[in-house]
Amino acid sequence: MGQAMAIFGFIEHLGLSVVLPKVYRHVIGETRDNVAWTMIEISQEQAEDWWQVENLYDLSFAPGREALSSYRLREGVSPVSDLSMVARAAESGVIAAIRYWPIVIGDKNAPALLLGPIAVHPAHQSEGLGGGLMRASLQMAKELGWKRVILVGDYPYYQRFGFVPARELEFPPPTNPDRLLCLALDEAGFSGVSGAIKSVKSVASGHGV
Ligand SMILES: CC(C)(COP(=O)(O)OP(=O)(O)OC[C@H]1O[C@@H](n2cnc3c(N)ncnc32)[C@H](O)[C@@H]1OP(=O)(O)O)[C@@H](O)C(=O)NCCC(=O)NCCS
């Protein structure tokens, strides 16, 4: 369990805004006899990673995930490449991934991030990889000047990263409002920001803003 956290500690120590988009490697393992070394590589997601990440999401979520309303906010919009990361094990490929999408909120179209999907391969869950990807990418989002993040997910998991229920925001239906969470990345955060969460395409096309 502590092994995977060491990787992220390594990255955070170097400062993510400096190290990405380069690829960094860190070797972890036991120092006793019968050494079982595992090498995990953390990098920005590259174009060639797309289908491995999709496969990981298919494995991790119930069938039909793309019918969820969050996918309507992603349609026709590219993920935020600076924040979309993969963890790759030397022998098994992509074992964890996180993506972010740009969205806008309310009548003023306040820019924000939609966090997710995030998934860790079942064989590597509870090793700290999910938490590591969350913290590393949120720190980078802050450094890049993003002010606010939303997601739809389990509060018992995401509260540890500072997410709180987003009672002033409206996610496209059908979405359980209790699962809509938000995190302010700076003092401005969600101050004066409320209302409908929309695709950035609604602004670009001039509709629905
Ligand atoms: C959710 C997920 C990304 C967490 O990644 P991870 O690497 O396993 O998480 P971490 O190792 O950082 O943290 C593990 C801890 O989170 C807890 N946890 C994991 N998922 C949780 C959930 N949905 N609700 C509450 N706690 C959760 C674990 O019980 C564990 O608790 P512990 O530290 O007290 O033992 C991963 O479990 C996963 O991919 N799940 C399937 C896909 C999914 O549900 N994605 C999130 C969509 S909202």
The ligand as an ORCA input file, in Angstrom:
! r2SCAN-3c Opt
* xyz 0 1
  C     -12.558      4.679     -6.639
  C     -11.129      4.279     -7.041
  C     -10.672      5.169     -8.194
  C     -10.209      4.491     -5.837
  O      -8.897      4.167     -6.218
  P      -7.918      3.350     -5.222
  O      -6.560      3.412     -5.781
  O      -8.507      2.024     -4.957
  O      -8.066      4.261     -3.903
  P      -6.993      4.593     -2.802
  O      -6.035      3.444     -2.685
  O      -6.464      5.935     -3.018
  O      -7.919      4.642     -1.521
  C      -8.463      3.454     -1.026
  C      -9.472      3.790      0.047
  O     -10.625      4.386     -0.574
  C     -11.773      3.644     -0.184
  N     -12.736      3.703     -1.277
  C     -12.586      3.301     -2.544
  N     -13.708      3.513     -3.226
  C     -14.604      4.065     -2.382
  C     -15.943      4.502     -2.486
  N     -16.611      4.417     -3.636
  N     -16.524      5.038     -1.389
  C     -15.871      5.136     -0.218
  N     -14.580      4.735     -0.049
  C     -13.971      4.197     -1.123
  C     -11.248      2.248      0.040
  O     -12.114      1.508      0.875
  C      -9.937      2.546      0.749
  O     -10.190      2.875      2.093
  P      -9.044      2.696      3.220
  O      -7.923      3.622      2.835
  O      -9.738      3.118      4.481
  O      -8.666      1.273      3.154
  C     -11.061      2.779     -7.430
  O     -11.515      2.009     -6.366
  C     -11.852      2.419     -8.677
  O     -11.326      2.504     -9.778
  N     -13.115      2.005     -8.515
  C     -13.915      1.575     -9.665
  C     -14.265      2.754    -10.556
  C     -14.931      3.879     -9.780
  O     -15.840      3.638     -8.986
  N     -14.446      5.121    -10.025
  C     -14.949      6.275     -9.349
  C     -16.213      6.746     -9.957
  S     -17.081      7.830     -8.856
*
